[in-house]
């Protein structure tokens, strides 16, 4: 059962806080080490690998959309569906945050692929649960779901090529 949370001026601080929280949590692993390492630079890049600058733009955009979706769900009526949506969200966010250090610091492309496939598998019901709370929240996660699918393909191609 979908409800619609009406967002007004009074929600701006909460929306901004959710966006900042998701961007900080999601972006922290990349700040600790990412694609600038000599190891990563030495890898054979798949033909579908986008320009490096695009990752920051995409992730910031996605984390912003995710933050808005999170706020909508958080601010919705307290139900079992909302609790499930939030629990799934936390689980997928843990996997999201875990992927970067596994790939870049541990240099374990196989485990990273497993983590991103698990992330995708958990993101599907998360998106559905968000949509059951508020259709807009679910729709806001669709670009994230698509990007994670693409990132999983990239991870697989890195594994095959290296």
Residue pairs with C-beta under 8 A, 6 or more apart in sequence:
1 81
1 132
2 131
2 132
2 133
2 134
2 135
3 76
3 77
3 133
3 134
4 134
4 135
4 136
5 72
5 75
5 76
5 134
7 15
7 72
11 71
11 75
14 71
14 74
14 75
15 67
15 68
15 71
17 71
18 67
18 68
18 70
18 71
18 74
19 63
19 64
19 67
19 68
19 71
20 67
21 67
21 70
22 63
22 64
22 66
22 67
22 70
22 93
23 60
23 63
23 64
23 67
25 93
25 97
26 59
26 63
26 66
26 93
26 96
26 97
27 59
27 60
27 63
28 97
29 97
29 98
29 99
29 100
29 101
30 59
30 100
32 100
32 101
32 105
33 100
33 101
33 104
33 105
34 40
34 100
34 104
35 41
35 52
35 55
35 104
37 104
39 104
39 107
40 104
43 158
43 161
43 162
44 158
44 161
44 162
45 158
45 161
46 154
46 157
46 158
46 161
48 153
48 154
48 157
49 154
49 157
58 147
61 143
62 143
62 144
62 147
65 140
65 141
65 143
65 144
66 140
66 141
66 144
68 140
69 130
69 136
69 137
69 138
69 140
69 141
70 89
70 137
72 130
72 133
72 134
72 136
72 137
72 140
73 82
73 85
73 86
73 89
73 130
73 133
73 134
73 137
74 86
76 82
76 133
76 134
79 133
81 129
81 132
81 133
82 133
84 129
85 126
85 129
85 130
85 132
85 133
85 137
88 122
88 125
88 126
88 129
89 126
89 130
91 122
91 126
92 119
92 122
92 123
92 126
95 115
95 116
95 118
95 119
95 122
96 119
98 115
99 112
99 115
99 116
99 119
102 108
102 111
102 112
102 115
103 109
103 112
103 155
106 112
109 155
109 158
109 159
109 162
110 159
112 155
113 152
113 155
113 156
113 159
116 148
116 151
116 152
116 155
117 152
119 148
119 152
120 145
120 148
120 149
120 152
123 141
123 144
123 145
123 148
124 145
126 141
127 138
127 141
127 142
127 145
128 138
129 138
130 137
130 138
130 140
130 141
131 137
131 138
131 139
132 138
